[in-house]
């Protein structure tokens, strides 16, 4: 190769003319900015290596300019100072370093050349810069070039879809996404999700939430379905299958996602404005039900309608037989109840309210009617939890005894006096300082003993103030016999002789 400046024949591989110092440039098909940058770098290297004085070709050298013959003369040996190694030529060193730097620059240029012309990643970055500037055609050109270099670079396809959508080519952008989503060779679920995100972003901007729902449901990919669950609207699932049932039951509607379920029971189509919001199990009693349900997510996307039919053909148990009939009674009597099916249970209330398994007393055996007026309700409940019709009874029990409650007071005073508990039948205390009095409280039935008047004892110290003593007494309404009346914390009652 000859120097283009002076025509001097250059050794192979030299990039600097040793005669005139002209730099030989190898110019590749490269971007001008990169070339300028490299030129500046080489010039800087030269300035740093060769000081300004050394660049002068006439600069003197420290080594004496002696010939070989002169060095062999006898005087040479007499002056050993003259015999020293020749100092390296600085210009030669500089040229060698420049040659090395030039070789490095050539390698660097080659690497950059390959990166620019054969790297899909470089094309990706150029496409993004062009897209940011709104130069969509140039951006598409870079992307296509990148794809031709590496058709497995998934990011390039995603970028191309973004550019096409920004350019207004919505259908073409969706085609790119479709092809990518259906590509079974996508590297990971996370990468696949980025394509769905772009697809969803386009649909959201277009307001097509129903299409988002269809897109995700068609993916049949568990990762995608979980990742974008807030966009999905799937029809509710019924907890029990369609069919006929011989007893009442509860129906649950199972669903997932962020939204609400609306349902109807008369066969009409439910919606956000028509139907009942599902908040818990639906009770199905006797009758026919045509239930439709729909899920509406937070974006207003409506699922398909789920529908199921139910026939609840319940056979109610027979109502219980209760004795005696309603009426007024003056003598003690027992109340009894019988179910028409031996497996049915009977529940009752004494305040007139409707009885059931939760709000009622389980009937086990006949019991005595309470004194006074009472309203009782009875119901039979089958093994399946089905209730019969309710039977109601009203009783007015006015016990006819040999004495009234007030008259029992006289019998009590007499028995207390005879027992020595008081000083006289007027109720005077044994020490004569006060007086005892007794007030009728109620009539109760004591198990195994019958009915008794209950009286409460007071003590007065001579003033008008009365104080409860804590003692209570029971008087037999037929015989007048008096007893201490005892009642424990559990409500059990008993009698103790005075």
Wavefront OBJ file of the C-alpha trace (Angstrom):
o trace
v 0.000 0.000 0.000
v 1.329 3.478 -0.924
v 0.943 6.624 1.127
v -1.767 8.734 -0.544
v 0.163 11.859 0.464
v 3.778 11.247 -0.647
v 3.611 7.912 -2.483
v 6.003 6.157 -0.097
v 5.569 2.331 -0.136
v 4.141 1.375 3.256
v 4.844 -1.980 4.924
v 1.761 -4.201 5.235
v -0.391 -3.355 8.240
v 1.049 0.160 8.786
v -1.517 2.915 9.164
v 0.985 5.824 9.465
v 3.501 6.910 6.791
v 6.991 6.762 8.250
v 8.213 9.275 5.713
v 5.686 12.095 5.899
v 3.644 11.071 8.965
v 0.347 10.968 7.069
v -2.373 8.867 8.791
v -3.958 6.154 6.720
v -7.750 5.939 7.321
v -9.911 2.868 6.834
v -13.462 4.140 6.424
v -16.261 1.519 6.930
v -19.944 1.861 6.208
v -20.479 3.542 9.570
v -22.399 6.349 11.120
v -20.648 9.751 10.942
v -21.044 10.405 14.708
v -19.141 7.221 15.545
v -16.382 8.038 12.997
v -15.874 11.554 14.345
v -15.720 10.211 17.887
v -13.003 7.691 16.953
v -10.958 10.310 15.069
v -11.002 12.585 18.077
v -9.941 9.694 20.298
v -6.943 8.847 18.037
v -5.814 12.457 17.895
v -5.931 12.659 21.664
v -3.824 9.489 21.939
v -1.154 10.990 19.657
v -1.032 14.227 21.634
v -0.621 12.350 24.890
v 2.090 10.004 23.608
v 4.276 12.504 21.673
v 5.153 15.771 23.472
v 5.165 18.841 21.224
v 9.000 18.960 21.051
v 9.249 15.332 19.993
v 7.035 15.866 17.003
v 9.834 17.949 15.379
v 11.741 15.641 12.988
v 14.887 17.788 13.501
v 14.938 17.304 17.254
v 18.393 16.137 18.491
v 18.986 12.761 20.124
v 21.104 12.124 23.161
v 23.004 9.206 21.577
v 26.339 10.234 19.949
v 26.372 10.001 16.162
v 29.301 7.513 15.950
v 30.118 5.051 13.234
v 30.934 1.411 13.841
v 34.570 1.964 12.929
v 34.920 4.793 15.394
v 33.582 2.648 18.160
v 36.293 0.108 17.479
v 39.138 2.564 17.737
v 41.587 2.233 20.699
v 40.484 5.533 22.193
v 37.091 4.033 22.640
v 38.394 1.605 25.148
v 40.219 4.368 26.907
v 36.970 6.251 27.466
v 34.345 3.747 28.631
v 31.803 6.475 29.053
v 31.387 6.558 25.329
v 30.428 2.861 25.294
v 26.791 2.898 26.306
v 23.634 1.479 24.863
v 21.954 3.620 22.289
v 18.855 5.314 23.710
v 15.598 4.307 22.014
v 14.311 6.608 19.344
v 11.230 8.356 20.829
v 9.726 8.856 17.453
v 9.911 5.154 16.713
v 8.227 4.375 20.027
v 5.522 6.899 19.306
v 4.934 5.414 15.906
v 4.696 1.924 17.391
v 2.202 3.075 19.979
v 0.154 4.878 17.361
v 0.161 1.737 15.258
v -1.109 -0.278 18.256
v -3.769 2.319 19.009
v -4.791 2.320 15.396
v -5.115 -1.449 15.440
v -7.245 -1.205 18.586
v -9.363 1.430 16.911
v -9.825 -0.787 13.880
v -10.956 -3.652 16.134
v -13.296 -1.303 17.999
v -14.697 -0.004 14.752
v -15.234 -3.555 13.567
v -17.059 -4.432 16.778
v -19.243 -1.347 16.543
v -19.847 -2.037 12.892
v -21.061 -5.552 13.726
v -23.166 -4.246 16.631
v -24.848 -1.637 14.466
v -25.405 -3.765 11.411
v -25.976 -7.176 12.978
v -27.508 -6.507 16.460
v -31.309 -6.713 16.935
v -30.924 -4.982 20.288
v -29.394 -1.914 18.617
v -32.269 -1.799 16.148
v -34.697 -2.072 19.049
v -33.198 1.024 20.729
v -33.203 2.992 17.469
v -36.853 2.079 16.908
v -37.799 3.317 20.381
v -36.035 6.648 19.761
v -37.785 7.117 16.424
v -41.151 6.221 17.995
v -40.593 8.790 20.772
v -40.066 11.406 18.068
v -43.178 10.312 16.195
v -41.150 9.019 13.233
v -43.141 5.810 12.981
v -42.036 4.678 9.521
v -38.360 4.853 10.506
v -39.193 3.071 13.747
v -40.973 0.273 11.862
v -37.991 -0.003 9.490
v -35.625 -0.491 12.439
v -37.898 -3.080 14.029
v -38.204 -5.048 10.793
v -34.436 -4.988 10.372
v -34.039 -6.216 13.973
v -36.507 -9.047 13.349
v -34.609 -10.054 10.220
v -31.455 -10.278 12.342
v -33.120 -12.172 15.207
v -36.698 -13.335 14.771
v -36.754 -14.670 18.355
v -36.337 -11.267 19.947
v -39.797 -11.080 21.555
v -39.393 -7.434 22.561
v -39.190 -6.385 18.919
v -42.669 -7.764 18.183
v -44.095 -6.006 21.229
v -42.442 -2.742 20.157
v -43.790 -3.144 16.625
v -47.339 -3.569 17.991
v -46.911 -0.400 20.066
v -45.614 1.551 17.072
v -48.446 0.359 14.829
v -51.066 1.290 17.430
v -49.470 4.708 17.932
v -49.477 5.125 14.159
v -53.198 4.313 14.048
v -52.929 0.839 12.519
v -55.006 -0.814 15.285
v -55.930 -3.954 13.382
v -52.348 -4.586 12.276
v -51.119 -4.023 15.847
v -53.607 -6.594 17.132
v -52.529 -9.056 14.443
v -48.951 -8.818 15.713
v -50.136 -9.422 19.292
v -52.345 -12.321 18.204
v -49.487 -14.018 16.421
v -47.192 -13.523 19.408
v -49.748 -14.773 21.950
v -50.430 -17.872 19.879
v -46.709 -18.554 19.506
v -46.018 -21.631 21.617
v -42.309 -20.729 21.797
v -42.642 -17.631 24.019
v -39.879 -17.926 26.597
v -41.849 -17.524 29.842
v -45.295 -16.787 31.327
v -44.032 -13.352 32.392
v -43.134 -12.454 28.804
v -46.483 -13.779 27.593
v -48.149 -11.516 30.152
v -46.481 -8.442 28.607
v -48.225 -9.173 25.303
v -51.552 -9.533 27.086
v -50.900 -6.272 28.932
v -50.394 -4.494 25.617
v -53.528 -6.119 24.186
v -55.548 -5.127 27.273
v -54.154 -1.579 27.103
v -55.433 -1.230 23.545
v -58.860 -2.607 24.448
v -59.103 -0.317 27.482
v -58.321 2.731 25.391
v -60.997 1.595 22.956
v -63.417 0.860 25.857
v -63.849 -2.774 24.776
v -63.958 -4.482 28.205
v -66.130 -7.309 26.925
v -63.395 -8.123 24.374
v -60.821 -8.174 27.198
v -62.948 -10.749 28.990
v -63.198 -12.892 25.838
v -59.463 -12.577 25.165
v -58.500 -13.758 28.652
v -61.041 -16.585 28.814
v -59.802 -17.894 25.471
v -56.229 -18.001 26.788
v -56.932 -21.155 28.841
v -53.751 -20.248 30.728
v -53.929 -20.398 34.527
v -51.124 -17.869 34.979
v -52.808 -15.342 32.669
v -56.240 -15.907 34.241
v -54.855 -15.307 37.729
v -52.709 -12.356 36.661
v -55.625 -10.490 35.068
v -58.480 -11.804 37.217
v -59.887 -8.285 37.766
v -60.764 -8.083 34.061
v -62.502 -11.463 33.944
v -66.231 -11.993 34.298
v -67.254 -15.658 34.588
v -70.783 -16.935 35.129
v -71.571 -18.052 38.713
v -71.730 -21.758 39.550
v -74.697 -23.296 41.419
v -73.840 -25.352 44.500
v -76.533 -27.991 43.818
v -77.591 -29.428 40.447
v -80.901 -28.876 38.723
v -83.580 -31.337 39.845
v -86.457 -32.232 42.151
v -86.019 -32.319 45.911
v -88.307 -33.688 48.603
v -87.260 -31.183 51.226
v -86.261 -27.541 51.439
v -82.630 -26.680 50.886
v -80.173 -23.788 50.550
v -78.592 -22.807 47.230
v -75.184 -21.105 47.106
v -73.763 -19.220 44.111
v -70.017 -19.628 43.725
v -68.026 -16.950 41.846
v -64.620 -15.262 41.731
v -63.371 -11.822 40.803
v -63.989 -8.249 41.853
v -67.681 -7.581 41.302
v -71.242 -8.630 42.240
v -73.662 -11.424 41.384
v -77.280 -10.615 40.547
v -79.969 -13.287 40.435
v -83.680 -13.829 39.822
v -85.931 -16.734 40.805
v -88.726 -16.254 38.257
v -86.799 -17.004 35.057
v -86.225 -13.376 34.005
v -82.716 -12.256 32.983
v -80.847 -10.568 35.847
v -78.845 -7.357 35.470
v -77.437 -4.555 37.603
v -80.868 -2.911 37.545
v -83.025 -6.029 37.722
v -82.626 -8.796 40.246
v -81.283 -9.326 43.735
v -77.653 -8.832 44.756
v -76.329 -12.145 46.040
v -75.134 -11.853 49.652
v -75.621 -15.391 50.960
v -77.337 -18.764 50.420
v -80.809 -18.688 48.850
v -83.467 -20.611 50.798
v -85.560 -22.930 48.611
v -88.822 -23.947 50.237
v -91.779 -25.797 48.728
v -92.424 -24.762 45.110
v -90.796 -24.309 41.700
v -87.761 -22.095 41.022
v -86.216 -20.957 37.727
v -83.039 -19.269 38.944
v -80.801 -17.182 36.700
v -77.593 -15.543 37.857
v -74.966 -13.271 36.286
v -71.619 -11.842 37.434
v -70.756 -8.192 36.697
v -67.182 -7.127 37.404
v -65.915 -3.682 38.451
v -65.545 -2.615 34.805
v -69.189 -3.437 34.104
v -68.369 -6.528 32.067
v -71.305 -8.948 32.203
v -70.714 -12.703 32.257
v -72.827 -15.315 30.565
v -76.087 -16.077 32.386
v -76.131 -19.228 34.507
v -79.536 -20.938 34.880
v -80.905 -23.827 36.941
v -84.348 -25.266 37.726
v -85.528 -26.647 41.057
v -88.747 -28.355 42.166
v -89.056 -28.562 45.929
v -91.833 -31.122 46.488
v -91.959 -31.072 50.261
v -94.325 -33.339 52.200
v -95.108 -31.588 55.460
v -95.494 -33.715 58.585
v -98.910 -33.931 60.197
v -99.694 -31.323 62.822
v -99.332 -32.463 66.452
v -102.337 -33.524 68.557
v -102.530 -31.318 71.687
v -104.782 -31.976 74.720
v -106.824 -30.483 76.255
v -108.534 -28.018 73.982
v -108.397 -24.295 74.689
v -110.691 -23.104 77.509
v -111.106 -22.023 81.142
v -110.211 -24.435 83.954
v -110.564 -24.357 87.744
v -108.826 -27.614 88.577
v -105.233 -28.597 87.917
v -104.689 -30.410 84.601
v -101.843 -31.695 82.413
v -101.054 -30.580 78.862
v -99.946 -33.323 76.470
v -98.924 -33.437 72.776
v -98.541 -36.306 70.264
v -96.954 -36.379 66.787
v -98.570 -38.295 63.928
v -95.173 -39.682 62.923
v -93.065 -41.310 65.628
v -89.882 -39.787 64.130
v -91.199 -36.227 64.274
v -90.213 -33.971 67.178
v -92.581 -31.511 68.846
v -91.536 -28.020 69.937
v -93.684 -25.516 71.848
v -93.672 -21.972 73.231
v -95.669 -20.482 76.130
v -95.733 -16.851 74.932
v -97.702 -17.361 71.709
v -94.668 -17.029 69.373
v -94.070 -19.504 66.521
v -92.007 -22.486 67.686
v -89.199 -24.211 65.735
v -85.972 -26.057 66.455
v -84.174 -22.869 67.485
v -87.029 -20.945 69.095
v -88.962 -23.486 71.089
v -88.982 -25.978 73.963
v -88.612 -29.642 73.040
v -91.663 -31.535 74.271
v -90.729 -34.736 76.132
v -93.662 -35.490 78.483
v -96.979 -34.070 79.739
v -96.683 -31.017 82.000
v -99.055 -29.173 84.362
v -100.853 -26.118 83.075
v -99.665 -22.863 84.673
v -102.103 -20.898 86.805
v -103.592 -17.894 85.068
v -103.896 -17.152 81.358
v -101.448 -18.710 78.899
v -101.076 -18.909 75.095
v -99.230 -21.969 73.823
v -98.077 -22.950 70.314
v -97.023 -26.442 69.141
v -95.331 -27.663 65.937
v -94.078 -31.028 64.647
v -90.682 -31.070 62.857
v -89.678 -33.971 60.592
v -86.220 -35.551 60.351
v -85.629 -33.456 57.204
v -86.303 -30.265 59.149
v -89.736 -29.659 57.621
v -92.254 -28.077 59.981
v -95.950 -28.920 60.224
v -98.767 -26.465 60.610
v -98.729 -24.750 64.020
v -101.364 -25.714 66.604
v -102.279 -23.025 69.162
v -103.943 -23.387 72.578
v -105.207 -20.723 75.023
v -105.850 -21.652 78.651
v -107.371 -19.702 81.561
v -106.576 -21.688 84.694
v -108.193 -20.208 87.839
v -107.522 -22.668 90.667
v -110.495 -23.103 93.004
v -109.163 -23.858 96.495
v -110.598 -23.842 100.018
v -109.015 -20.479 100.666
v -107.600 -17.478 98.847
v -104.026 -16.349 98.925
v -104.842 -13.650 101.487
v -106.634 -16.176 103.701
v -103.559 -18.386 103.678
v -101.949 -15.609 105.770
v -104.105 -16.570 108.770
v -103.155 -20.257 108.503
v -99.476 -19.321 108.347
v -99.635 -17.113 111.463
v -101.387 -19.888 113.388
v -98.763 -22.492 112.461
v -95.893 -20.118 113.294
v -97.432 -19.347 116.704
v -97.953 -23.035 117.473
v -94.330 -23.702 116.474
v -93.151 -20.907 118.818
v -91.716 -18.711 116.076
v -93.828 -15.679 117.050
v -95.268 -14.478 120.407
v -98.907 -14.354 119.281
v -101.204 -14.776 116.297
v -100.854 -11.067 115.571
v -97.241 -11.619 114.491
v -95.455 -10.058 117.495
v -91.803 -11.034 117.695
v -90.588 -13.201 120.589
v -88.713 -10.257 122.155
v -91.761 -8.013 121.844
v -89.781 -5.300 120.032
v -91.235 -5.746 116.574
v -93.883 -7.349 114.401
v -93.799 -9.874 111.537
v -96.193 -9.631 108.603
v -96.750 -11.840 105.543
v -97.780 -10.931 102.003
v -99.177 -13.229 99.320
v -96.720 -13.505 96.415
v -97.931 -16.191 93.980
v -99.128 -19.765 93.547
v -96.620 -22.282 92.259
v -96.526 -25.945 91.468
v -93.916 -27.889 93.374
v -92.964 -31.077 91.603
v -94.380 -34.106 93.386
v -96.275 -31.966 95.904
v -98.900 -29.987 94.011
v -99.849 -26.309 94.092
v -99.043 -23.942 97.007
v -99.560 -20.311 97.936
v -96.241 -18.523 98.411
v -95.998 -15.799 101.098
v -93.083 -13.435 101.851
v -92.061 -12.402 105.408
v -91.409 -8.764 106.521
v -90.260 -7.358 109.894
v -91.183 -3.969 111.379
v -89.405 -2.502 114.432
v -92.359 -0.330 115.423
v -91.954 2.258 112.695
v -93.761 2.298 109.366
v -90.714 0.873 107.627
v -90.817 -2.823 106.685
v -87.772 -4.961 105.934
v -87.614 -8.293 104.081
v -86.297 -11.039 106.329
v -85.421 -13.384 103.448
v -87.848 -16.094 104.571
v -90.615 -17.406 102.314
v -93.423 -19.783 103.216
v -95.730 -22.148 101.317
v -99.332 -22.822 102.323
v -101.435 -25.714 101.015
v -104.558 -24.083 99.461
v -106.732 -27.034 100.499
v -105.511 -27.928 104.006
v -103.901 -24.669 105.160
v -100.719 -26.514 106.247
v -97.702 -24.138 106.244
v -94.044 -24.925 105.292
v -90.746 -23.170 104.752
v -90.376 -22.583 100.990
v -86.898 -23.199 99.556
v -85.624 -22.460 96.038
v -82.006 -23.059 94.921
v -79.946 -21.294 92.250
v -81.089 -23.793 89.608
v -84.749 -23.020 90.279
v -85.509 -26.276 92.061
v -88.242 -25.844 94.724
v -88.782 -27.797 97.928
v -90.730 -27.678 101.233
v -89.440 -27.887 104.817
v -91.736 -28.357 107.860
v -91.982 -25.413 110.263
l 1 2 3 4 5 6 7 8 9 10 11 12 13 14 15 16 17 18 19 20 21 22 23 24 25 26 27 28 29 30 31 32 33 34 35 36 37 38 39 40 41 42 43 44 45 46 47 48 49 50 51 52 53 54 55 56 57 58 59 60 61 62 63 64 65 66 67 68 69 70 71 72 73 74 75 76 77 78 79 80 81 82 83 84 85 86 87 88 89 90 91 92 93 94 95 96 97 98 99 100 101 102 103 104 105 106 107 108 109 110 111 112 113 114 115 116 117 118 119 120 121 122 123 124 125 126 127 128 129 130 131 132 133 134 135 136 137 138 139 140 141 142 143 144 145 146 147 148 149 150 151 152 153 154 155 156 157 158 159 160 161 162 163 164 165 166 167 168 169 170 171 172 173 174 175 176 177 178 179 180 181 182 183 184 185 186 187 188 189 190 191 192 193 194 195 196 197 198 199 200 201 202 203 204 205 206 207 208 209 210 211 212 213 214 215 216 217 218 219 220 221 222 223 224 225 226 227 228 229 230 231 232 233 234 235 236 237 238 239 240 241 242 243 244 245 246 247 248 249 250 251 252 253 254 255 256 257 258 259 260 261 262 263 264 265 266 267 268 269 270 271 272 273 274 275 276 277 278 279 280 281 282 283 284 285 286 287 288 289 290 291 292 293 294 295 296 297 298 299 300 301 302 303 304 305 306 307 308 309 310 311 312 313 314 315 316 317 318 319 320 321 322 323 324 325 326 327 328 329 330 331 332 333 334 335 336 337 338 339 340 341 342 343 344 345 346 347 348 349 350 351 352 353 354 355 356 357 358 359 360 361 362 363 364 365 366 367 368 369 370 371 372 373 374 375 376 377 378 379 380 381 382 383 384 385 386 387 388 389 390 391 392 393 394 395 396 397 398 399 400 401 402 403 404 405 406 407 408 409 410 411 412 413 414 415 416 417 418 419 420 421 422 423 424 425 426 427 428 429 430 431 432 433 434 435 436 437 438 439 440 441 442 443 444 445 446 447 448 449 450 451 452 453 454 455 456 457 458 459 460 461 462 463 464 465 466 467 468 469 470 471 472 473 474 475 476 477 478 479 480 481 482 483 484 485 486 487 488 489 490 491 492 493 494 495 496 497 498
